[in-house]
């Protein structure tokens, strides 16, 4: 941490602190140690890390501390920026708080999507906005697609994932569009200037539909086969319907924007409906339970998402060239 209280309760920045004096955590009031040298950025550290509730969910690396410090100095040129401001009502401490309503969280290491969601919802309860800044080096690009793991996806707000470059402090928004399956997504990259970080974001226009290529479909099916499970739903429905990879109907190749919010592959959930409708046994409640929604702060409510998926299925089924 960069801020602590002195013996009189005054807040002191680490770079202004003196080693011979006593300092205390502004959250738990236990003693902290000033760490300053020629290499490390001056900061305070708990004598025992588990003494403070803030560290039950967050430990900061030296890179994290440095990025927070450097970003604070830059943001403070344009905004009223606070560092490590304790929000007592939700017991959270954003890395940086801009104009008292916009939280910036630098998240270089993986934590659970559930924890990301919990902390994001905490900010939302206070009417605040939040931007999670990931390490740009951890993102994997493949042509027009971005590969995101579940942790990275869970930080998505306003349909964008945000990153920071550890050396240049460049912030980028990666706007997420259609899924291509296996956690690959179409994306559009936008550079965000420090002076405009809290201004309304650019909203890219996406086509209503995206069509998977034969190679994309092959990769999805190959992944399903590699699992070597007799309970694999995609392969089971293909077998029951008498379909092979070469004879898959065209509508199975078409995806909608809402599919980025679900974990089920773009082929699997459509095969589920196709199979159950063909047998006359489709049940909306069962389909609701079957669909797995991603842990995302801004995901549509599941009922709305299910309705959108069903409407999209009927649309692409009707326009498919395979249907007479």
C-alpha positions in Angstrom: 0.0 0.0 0.0 1.1 3.6 -0.6 -0.9 5.3 2.2 -0.8 4.8 5.9 -1.7 6.8 9.0 0.8 8.3 11.3 0.6 8.2 15.2 -1.8 11.3 15.0 -4.1 9.7 12.5 -2.9 11.8 9.5 -2.6 10.1 6.1 1.0 9.9 4.8 2.2 8.8 1.4 5.0 6.3 1.5 7.3 8.5 -0.5 7.0 11.2 2.2 7.3 8.8 5.2 10.3 8.5 7.5 11.7 5.1 8.6 12.1 6.0 12.2 8.4 6.8 12.7 5.4 4.5 13.3 2.6 4.0 10.8 -0.6 2.1 10.8 -3.0 0.6 8.3 -5.9 3.0 7.6 -8.3 -0.1 7.4 -7.4 -2.4 10.2 -5.2 0.0 12.3 -2.4 -2.5 12.8 1.2 -1.4 12.4 2.7 -1.4 8.9 6.4 -1.2 7.9 7.8 1.3 5.5 9.8 -0.3 2.7 11.9 2.0 0.7 15.2 1.6 -1.2 17.0 2.4 -4.4 15.2 -0.2 -6.4 11.7 -0.7 -4.9 9.0 1.9 -5.1 8.4 3.2 -1.5 5.4 1.4 0.1 3.9 0.2 3.3 3.6 -3.5 4.2 1.8 -5.3 7.0 4.0 -7.1 9.5 1.7 -10.1 9.1 -0.2 -10.2 5.8 -3.3 -11.9 7.2 -3.9 -9.2 9.8 -5.8 -7.0 7.4 -9.1 -8.0 5.7 -8.1 -6.3 2.5 -5.4 -8.9 1.9 -7.8 -11.8 2.2 -8.6 -11.2 -1.4 -5.6 -9.2 -2.7 -1.9 -9.4 -2.6 0.1 -6.9 -4.6 3.3 -7.7 -6.5 6.0 -5.1 -7.0 4.8 -4.6 -10.6 1.3 -4.0 -9.4 2.5 -1.4 -6.9 4.6 0.3 -9.5 1.8 0.4 -12.1 -0.6 1.8 -9.5 1.8 4.5 -8.4 2.7 5.5 -12.0 -0.9 5.5 -13.2 -1.9 7.6 -10.2 0.6 10.2 -11.1 -0.7 10.4 -14.7 -4.4 10.4 -13.8 -3.9 13.0 -11.2 -3.0 15.5 -13.9 -6.5 15.3 -15.3 -8.8 14.1 -12.5 -9.4 14.1 -8.8 -7.7 10.8 -8.2 -7.4 8.9 -4.9 -5.2 5.9 -4.3 -6.3 3.1 -2.0 -9.5 4.8 -0.9 -11.3 2.6 1.6 -15.0 2.2 0.8 -16.2 1.2 4.2 -19.8 0.4 3.2 -18.7 -2.4 0.9 -15.3 -3.1 2.6 -13.4 -2.6 -0.7 -10.4 -0.6 -1.7 -10.0 0.2 -5.4 -6.5 0.6 -6.6 -7.5 4.0 -7.9 -10.7 6.0 -7.6 -11.4 8.8 -10.1 -13.7 11.7 -9.3 -15.2 9.5 -6.5 -17.3 7.4 -8.8 -15.0 5.5 -11.2 -12.9 2.6 -9.8 -9.8 1.3 -11.6 -8.6 -2.2 -10.5 -5.3 -3.4 -11.8 -5.5 -7.2 -11.9 -2.3 -8.8 -13.1 -2.9 -12.3 -11.6 -5.8 -14.6 -12.0 -8.6 -14.7 -9.4 -11.9 -16.5 -9.6 -14.7 -15.0 -11.8 -16.9 -15.2 -8.8 -14.6 -12.8 -6.9 -14.5 -10.4 -9.9 -18.3 -10.4 -10.0 -18.6 -9.9 -6.3 -16.3 -6.9 -6.2 -17.8 -5.4 -9.4 -21.3 -5.7 -7.9 -20.0 -4.0 -4.8 -19.1 -0.9 -6.8 -22.4 -1.1 -8.7 -24.2 -0.9 -5.4 -22.7 2.4 -4.8 -23.6 3.7 -8.2 -20.0 3.5 -9.3 -18.4 2.3 -12.5 -15.4 0.0 -12.6 -12.6 -0.8 -15.1 -10.5 -3.9 -14.6 -7.1 -3.5 -16.1 -5.4 -6.7 -17.2 -1.8 -7.3 -18.3 -1.8 -6.8 -22.0 0.9 -9.4 -22.5 -1.4 -12.1 -21.2 -4.0 -11.6 -24.1 -3.6 -14.0 -27.0 -4.5 -12.8 -30.5 -5.0 -15.0 -33.5 -5.8 -13.0 -36.6 -9.2 -11.3 -36.2 -9.9 -13.3 -33.0 -9.0 -12.8 -29.4 -8.7 -15.9 -27.1 -9.9 -15.2 -23.6 -9.9 -17.5 -20.6 -12.8 -17.5 -18.1 -11.0 -15.1 -15.7 -10.3 -12.6 -18.5 -13.9 -12.7 -19.7 -15.2 -12.2 -16.2 -13.6 -8.7 -16.1 -15.6 -7.6 -19.2 -17.7 -4.5 -18.6 -19.6 -2.6 -21.4 -18.8 -5.6 -23.6 -15.1 -4.8 -23.5 -12.0 -6.2 -21.8 -9.4 -3.6 -20.7 -5.6 -3.9 -20.5 -2.6 -1.9 -19.4 0.9 -2.0 -20.8 3.3 -2.5 -17.9 6.0 -0.2 -19.4 4.1 2.5 -21.4 0.9 2.6 -19.3 -1.1 2.4 -22.5 -4.6 1.5 -21.8 -6.6 -0.4 -24.5 -10.2 -1.5 -24.7 -10.8 -4.8 -26.5 -14.4 -4.7 -27.7 -15.8 -8.2 -27.8 -18.1 -9.3 -30.6 -19.2 -12.7 -31.9 -17.9 -16.0 -30.6 -16.1 -18.5 -32.8 -16.2 -21.1 -30.1 -13.5 -22.4 -27.7 -13.2 -18.9 -26.1 -12.3 -17.2 -29.4 -14.0 -13.9 -30.1 -14.1 -11.3 -32.8 -12.7 -8.1 -31.4 -12.0 -4.4 -32.1 -9.2 -2.7 -30.3 -9.4 0.9 -29.1 -6.6 2.9 -27.5 -7.8 5.0 -24.5 -5.9 8.1 -23.7 -5.2 8.7 -20.0 -6.9 12.1 -20.2 -10.1 10.4 -21.6 -10.2 7.3 -19.5 -13.6 8.1 -17.9 -15.3 9.5 -21.0 -18.0 7.6 -22.8 -16.4 4.6 -24.7 -16.7 4.1 -28.4 -19.3 1.4 -29.2 -18.4 -0.6 -32.3 -21.1 -1.8 -34.7 -21.3 -5.5 -35.2 -23.2 -7.5 -37.8 -26.2 -9.3 -36.4 -24.8 -12.6 -37.4 -21.4 -14.2 -38.0 -20.8 -17.4 -39.9 -18.2 -19.9 -38.7 -15.8 -21.2 -41.3 -15.3 -24.9 -42.1 -11.9 -24.7 -40.3 -13.5 -23.2 -37.2 -16.1 -25.9 -37.2 -13.4 -28.5 -37.5 -11.6 -27.1 -34.5 -14.8 -27.2 -32.4 -15.6 -30.8 -33.4 -11.9 -31.9 -32.9 -12.0 -30.4 -29.4 -15.2 -32.4 -28.6 -13.7 -35.6 -29.9 -10.5 -35.0 -27.9 -12.5 -35.2 -24.6 -13.2 -38.9 -25.3 -16.4 -38.9 -23.3 -19.5 -41.0 -24.2 -21.5 -38.2 -22.5 -20.3 -35.5 -24.9 -23.5 -33.7 -25.9 -22.3 -32.3 -29.2 -21.2 -35.7 -30.5 -24.3 -37.5 -29.0 -26.7 -35.1 -30.8 -24.8 -35.4 -34.0 -25.1 -39.2 -33.8 -28.8 -39.2 -32.9 -29.5 -36.9 -35.8 -27.4 -38.9 -38.2 -25.1 -35.9 -38.9 -21.4 -35.9 -39.7 -19.0 -33.0 -39.6 -19.4 -32.8 -43.4 -23.2 -32.8 -43.3 -23.9 -30.3 -40.6 -26.7 -27.9 -41.6 -25.7 -24.4 -42.5 -27.7 -22.8 -39.6 -25.3 -24.4 -37.1 -22.5 -22.3 -38.5 -24.2 -19.0 -37.7 -23.7 -17.2 -34.4 -25.3 -14.2 -32.6 -23.8 -11.6 -30.4 -25.6 -13.0 -27.4 -23.7 -16.2 -27.6 -20.6 -14.6 -26.0 -22.5 -14.6 -22.8 -22.9 -18.4 -22.6 -20.4 -21.2 -22.0 -22.1 -23.7 -24.3 -20.4 -23.8 -27.7 -22.2 -22.2 -30.7 -22.8 -25.7 -32.1 -23.8 -27.5 -29.0 -26.8 -25.4 -27.9 -28.2 -25.3 -31.5 -27.9 -29.1 -31.8 -29.7 -29.4 -28.4 -32.8 -27.5 -29.8 -32.5 -29.2 -33.2 -32.6 -32.7 -31.6 -35.3 -32.0 -29.1 -37.6 -30.3 -31.6 -37.1 -33.2 -34.1 -38.3 -35.6 -31.4 -41.1 -33.3 -30.3 -39.8 -33.2 -26.7 -38.4 -29.7 -26.5 -39.0 -28.1 -23.1 -38.2 -24.4 -22.4 -37.5 -25.0 -18.7 -35.1 -27.9 -19.5 -33.3 -25.7 -22.1 -33.1 -22.9 -19.4 -31.3 -25.3 -17.1 -29.1 -26.6 -19.9 -27.6 -23.2 -20.9 -24.6 -22.2 -18.8 -24.2 -18.4 -18.5 -20.8 -16.9 -18.0 -20.0 -15.1 -14.8 -20.2 -11.5 -16.1 -21.2 -8.3 -14.4 -23.1 -6.9 -17.3 -24.6 -10.1 -18.8 -28.3 -10.0 -19.6 -30.7 -11.7 -17.2 -30.9 -15.4 -18.1 -34.6 -15.3 -19.0 -33.9 -12.5 -21.5 -30.8 -14.4 -22.8 -32.8 -17.6 -23.3 -35.5 -15.7 -25.2 -32.9 -14.1 -27.5 -31.3 -17.5 -28.2 -34.6 -19.1 -29.1 -35.6 -16.3 -31.3 -32.2 -16.4 -33.0 -32.4 -20.1 -33.6 -35.8 -19.8 -35.3 -34.5 -17.0 -37.4 -31.4 -18.8 -38.7 -33.2 -22.1 -39.1 -35.8 -20.5 -41.4 -33.2 -18.7 -43.5 -30.9 -21.6 -43.8 -30.3 -22.9 -47.4 -30.7 -26.4 -46.0 -34.3 -25.9 -45.2 -36.7 -26.3 -48.1 
